[in-house]
């Protein structure tokens, strides 16, 4: 089990090196992350985009382009679509967003002809290493699904479990987070949480331990769980935090990012190949961590 990102990087030494296609690669921050990931032996890369702009930026950051395959394509949409096609046809193991707007990029990911659809719900999983915590925390879904129903939550949960397995957790503990830790008919999220736990009990959700509803405090803290007399293997020990909607998940994501001593990375899963969808606001470390996570998930997707 990997407890931090350093251990995740060590884990990558045990898997076959993966290849990432970069959609519209003329982005300095993305190229810098690709350069460092290549230097660390994490990945190889295919850079798709404006070759001249890529060369200018590569010279600026001291990146040796002879180590990379470059596909020259000036049209942003065509470059993004070709990058996705490389992943869908197995010529790349994962795809990373470069200098292209998110809406255009995702339309390419979901393209019916060459996209990465595989009949499952796509969702975002963020992974946090937080000071004074003895484990990585997996947060979902802070970026993609807005108000998932029970069926969607099952898919979101399974996607997060897949990421946790790739990170070395054999049976991750999943907390269905709500405002309270009891079922309340006036709070639909608590009903969904209780159903997810029962589905797990009956083997309908596998590879993990699910409990809920749990409030955030008694999912994070064993002391808080004891104070509220909440027992069980997940109480205070949760690995995966399944939030009820995008608003609560996004608030938690940004709170952890900006108000805690932490590192994080994230990716979209539920696709035939992992999708690295970092923001320009994400720091360099987050981009590197996201590449590492995608490489690990790509290894178990094969």
C-alpha positions as CSV (number, residue, x, y, z in Angstrom):
1,X,0.0,0.0,0.0
2,X,1.4,3.4,-1.0
3,X,1.1,6.0,1.8
4,X,2.5,9.0,-0.1
5,X,3.5,10.1,-3.5
6,X,7.1,9.1,-3.0
7,X,5.9,5.5,-2.6
8,X,3.8,5.8,-5.7
9,X,6.8,6.9,-7.7
10,X,8.7,4.0,-6.3
11,X,5.8,1.7,-7.4
12,X,6.2,2.9,-10.9
13,X,9.6,1.2,-11.1
14,X,7.8,-2.1,-11.0
15,X,5.6,-1.5,-14.0
16,X,6.3,-1.2,-17.7
17,X,7.0,2.4,-18.8
18,X,3.9,4.0,-20.2
19,X,3.4,6.4,-23.1
20,X,1.3,9.6,-22.9
21,X,-0.1,11.6,-25.8
22,X,-0.2,15.3,-25.1
23,X,-3.1,17.2,-26.7
24,X,-2.0,20.6,-28.1
25,X,1.4,20.3,-26.4
26,X,2.6,23.9,-26.9
27,X,2.0,24.6,-23.2
28,X,5.2,25.5,-21.1
29,X,4.0,24.1,-17.8
30,X,2.8,20.8,-19.4
31,X,6.0,20.4,-21.4
32,X,8.0,21.0,-18.2
33,X,6.0,18.3,-16.4
34,X,6.5,15.9,-19.3
35,X,10.2,16.7,-19.4
36,X,10.7,15.9,-15.7
37,X,8.5,12.8,-15.9
38,X,10.6,11.5,-18.8
39,X,13.8,12.3,-17.0
40,X,12.6,10.3,-14.0
41,X,11.9,7.4,-16.3
42,X,8.1,7.5,-15.6
43,X,6.8,7.9,-19.2
44,X,7.5,8.4,-22.8
45,X,5.5,10.9,-24.7
46,X,4.0,11.8,-28.1
47,X,3.6,15.6,-28.4
48,X,0.8,16.7,-30.7
49,X,0.5,20.3,-31.7
50,X,2.3,23.2,-33.3
51,X,5.8,21.9,-33.8
52,X,7.4,25.3,-34.0
53,X,5.8,26.6,-30.8
54,X,6.7,23.3,-29.1
55,X,10.3,23.8,-30.1
56,X,10.4,27.4,-28.9
57,X,9.1,26.4,-25.5
58,X,11.4,23.3,-25.3
59,X,14.4,25.5,-25.9
60,X,13.3,27.8,-23.1
61,X,13.1,25.0,-20.6
62,X,16.0,22.9,-21.8
63,X,14.0,20.1,-23.1
64,X,15.6,17.7,-25.6
65,X,13.0,17.1,-28.2
66,X,15.0,14.3,-29.9
67,X,13.7,12.1,-27.0
68,X,10.1,12.6,-28.1
69,X,7.9,11.9,-31.0
70,X,6.2,15.1,-32.4
71,X,3.1,15.2,-34.5
72,X,2.7,18.5,-36.2
73,X,-1.0,19.8,-36.2
74,X,-1.9,23.4,-36.1
75,X,-5.6,23.0,-35.7
76,X,-6.4,22.7,-31.9
77,X,-9.4,20.5,-32.3
78,X,-7.7,18.1,-34.7
79,X,-4.6,17.9,-32.5
80,X,-6.8,17.1,-29.4
81,X,-8.8,14.5,-31.4
82,X,-5.6,12.8,-32.8
83,X,-4.1,12.7,-29.3
84,X,-7.2,10.9,-28.0
85,X,-7.2,8.6,-31.0
86,X,-3.6,7.6,-30.2
87,X,-4.8,6.4,-26.8
88,X,-8.0,4.7,-28.1
89,X,-5.9,2.7,-30.6
90,X,-3.3,1.7,-28.1
91,X,-0.5,3.8,-29.5
92,X,-0.5,5.7,-26.2
93,X,-1.5,4.5,-22.8
94,X,-3.0,7.7,-21.6
95,X,-3.8,11.2,-22.8
96,X,-3.0,14.6,-21.2
97,X,-4.6,18.0,-21.9
98,X,-2.3,20.7,-23.1
99,X,-3.2,24.2,-24.4
100,X,-6.8,23.4,-25.3
101,X,-10.0,24.4,-23.5
102,X,-11.5,21.7,-21.4
103,X,-14.8,21.6,-23.3
104,X,-13.1,20.9,-26.6
105,X,-10.8,18.4,-25.1
106,X,-13.6,16.5,-23.4
107,X,-15.7,16.4,-26.6
108,X,-12.7,14.7,-28.2
109,X,-12.4,12.2,-25.3
110,X,-16.1,11.4,-25.8
111,X,-16.0,11.3,-29.6
112,X,-18.1,8.3,-30.8
113,X,-15.6,7.3,-33.5
114,X,-12.2,7.6,-31.9
115,X,-12.8,8.6,-28.3
116,X,-12.3,6.7,-25.1
117,X,-15.9,5.8,-24.3
118,X,-16.4,2.2,-23.0
119,X,-20.0,2.3,-21.8
120,X,-19.2,3.4,-18.2
121,X,-19.6,6.7,-16.4
122,X,-16.5,8.9,-16.5
123,X,-15.6,10.5,-13.2
124,X,-12.7,12.4,-11.6
125,X,-10.6,11.0,-8.8
126,X,-8.3,13.3,-6.8
127,X,-5.6,11.8,-4.6
128,X,-4.2,13.8,-1.6
129,X,-1.1,13.3,0.5
130,X,-1.8,15.4,3.6
131,X,0.7,16.2,6.4
132,X,0.1,14.2,9.6
133,X,-2.1,11.6,7.8
134,X,-0.8,8.1,7.6
135,X,-2.5,7.3,4.2
136,X,-3.4,8.8,0.9
137,X,-7.0,10.2,0.6
138,X,-9.0,9.6,-2.5
139,X,-11.7,12.2,-3.2
140,X,-14.5,11.9,-5.8
141,X,-16.1,13.5,-7.8
142,X,-15.0,17.1,-7.6
143,X,-14.8,18.0,-11.3
144,X,-17.1,16.1,-13.6
145,X,-20.4,14.7,-12.3
146,X,-22.8,17.3,-10.8
147,X,-25.6,15.6,-8.9
148,X,-25.2,11.9,-9.4
149,X,-28.0,9.5,-8.6
150,X,-27.5,6.1,-6.9
151,X,-26.6,4.3,-10.1
152,X,-24.0,7.0,-11.0
153,X,-22.6,6.9,-7.5
154,X,-22.0,3.1,-7.9
155,X,-20.0,3.9,-11.0
156,X,-18.1,6.8,-9.4
157,X,-17.3,4.6,-6.4
158,X,-16.0,1.7,-8.6
159,X,-13.9,4.1,-10.6
160,X,-12.3,5.4,-7.4
161,X,-11.7,1.9,-6.1
162,X,-9.9,1.1,-9.4
163,X,-7.5,4.0,-8.8
164,X,-7.0,2.9,-5.2
165,X,-6.2,-0.6,-6.3
166,X,-3.6,0.8,-8.8
167,X,-2.0,2.6,-5.9
168,X,-1.6,-0.6,-3.9
169,X,-4.7,-0.6,-1.7
170,X,-6.1,-4.2,-1.9
171,X,-9.4,-3.4,-0.1
172,X,-9.8,0.4,0.3
173,X,-12.2,1.7,2.9
174,X,-15.0,3.9,1.3
175,X,-17.0,6.5,3.2
176,X,-20.2,7.8,1.7
177,X,-20.0,11.4,3.0
178,X,-23.1,13.2,4.1
179,X,-23.9,16.1,6.5
180,X,-24.9,13.6,9.2
181,X,-24.1,10.0,10.0
182,X,-27.7,8.7,10.3
183,X,-30.3,8.0,7.6
184,X,-32.7,10.9,7.3
185,X,-35.6,10.6,4.8
186,X,-35.4,14.3,4.3
187,X,-31.8,14.1,3.2
188,X,-31.6,11.9,0.0
189,X,-27.8,11.6,0.2
190,X,-28.1,9.6,3.4
191,X,-30.5,7.2,1.8
192,X,-28.1,6.6,-1.1
193,X,-25.2,6.2,1.3
194,X,-27.0,3.5,3.3
195,X,-28.0,1.7,0.0
196,X,-24.4,1.7,-1.2
197,X,-23.3,0.2,2.1
198,X,-25.9,-2.6,1.8
199,X,-25.0,-3.2,-1.8
200,X,-21.4,-3.7,-0.6
201,X,-22.5,-6.1,2.1
202,X,-24.3,-8.2,-0.5
203,X,-21.5,-8.3,-2.9
204,X,-22.9,-5.9,-5.5
205,X,-20.0,-3.6,-5.0
206,X,-16.7,-5.5,-4.8
207,X,-13.1,-4.9,-3.9
208,X,-13.7,-2.5,-1.1
209,X,-15.4,-1.9,2.2
210,X,-18.2,0.7,2.1
211,X,-19.9,2.5,5.0
212,X,-22.3,5.3,5.2
213,X,-23.8,7.7,5.8
214,X,-20.7,9.1,7.6
215,X,-20.1,12.8,8.3
216,X,-16.7,14.0,7.3
217,X,-15.3,14.2,10.8
218,X,-16.0,10.6,11.7
219,X,-14.7,9.4,8.4
220,X,-11.4,11.2,8.8
221,X,-10.8,11.0,12.6
222,X,-10.9,7.9,14.8
223,X,-11.2,10.2,17.8
224,X,-14.3,11.9,16.3
225,X,-15.8,8.5,15.5
226,X,-15.3,7.4,19.1
227,X,-16.9,10.5,20.5
228,X,-20.0,9.8,18.4
229,X,-19.9,6.0,19.2
230,X,-19.5,5.1,15.6
231,X,-17.7,1.8,15.1
232,X,-16.7,-0.2,12.1
233,X,-13.7,-0.7,9.8
234,X,-14.3,2.6,7.9
235,X,-15.0,5.0,10.8
236,X,-12.0,7.3,11.2
237,X,-10.0,5.2,8.7
238,X,-11.6,6.0,5.3
239,X,-9.4,5.9,2.2
240,X,-12.0,7.0,-0.4
241,X,-14.3,9.9,0.2
242,X,-17.4,9.6,-1.9
243,X,-19.0,13.1,-1.8
244,X,-22.8,13.5,-2.6
245,X,-22.4,16.2,-5.3
246,X,-19.9,18.3,-7.1
247,X,-20.5,21.3,-4.9
248,X,-19.4,19.6,-1.7
249,X,-16.6,17.7,-3.4
250,X,-15.2,20.8,-5.1
251,X,-15.3,22.7,-1.9
252,X,-13.4,19.9,-0.1
253,X,-10.9,19.6,-2.9
254,X,-10.1,23.3,-2.9
255,X,-10.0,23.5,0.9
256,X,-7.5,20.7,1.0
257,X,-5.5,22.2,-1.8
258,X,-5.2,25.7,-0.4
259,X,-5.7,25.4,3.3
260,X,-3.6,22.3,4.2
261,X,-0.1,21.2,3.8
262,X,-0.7,18.7,1.1
263,X,0.2,17.4,-2.3
264,X,-2.3,16.1,-4.8
265,X,-2.9,14.7,-8.3
266,X,-5.9,13.7,-10.2
267,X,-7.3,12.1,-13.3
268,X,-10.5,11.1,-15.2
269,X,-11.3,7.4,-15.2
270,X,-14.1,5.3,-16.5
271,X,-12.5,5.5,-19.9
272,X,-10.6,3.0,-21.9
273,X,-7.4,4.9,-21.0
274,X,-6.7,7.4,-18.2
275,X,-7.2,11.1,-18.9
276,X,-5.0,13.7,-17.3
277,X,-7.1,16.8,-17.0
278,X,-5.0,19.3,-15.0
279,X,-5.9,22.9,-14.7
280,X,-3.6,25.8,-15.6
281,X,-4.0,26.8,-11.9
282,X,-2.5,23.5,-10.8
283,X,1.1,23.7,-9.8
284,X,4.0,21.8,-11.4
285,X,4.0,19.1,-8.6
286,X,0.3,18.4,-9.2
287,X,0.9,17.8,-12.9
288,X,3.8,15.4,-12.2
289,X,1.7,13.5,-9.6
290,X,-1.2,13.3,-12.0
291,X,1.0,11.7,-14.7
292,X,2.3,9.2,-12.1
293,X,-1.3,8.3,-11.1
294,X,-2.3,7.9,-14.7
295,X,0.7,5.6,-15.4
296,X,-0.3,3.3,-12.5
297,X,-3.9,3.2,-13.6
298,X,-2.9,2.5,-17.2
299,X,-0.9,-0.5,-15.9
300,X,-4.0,-2.1,-14.4
301,X,-6.2,-1.2,-17.3
302,X,-4.1,-3.2,-19.8
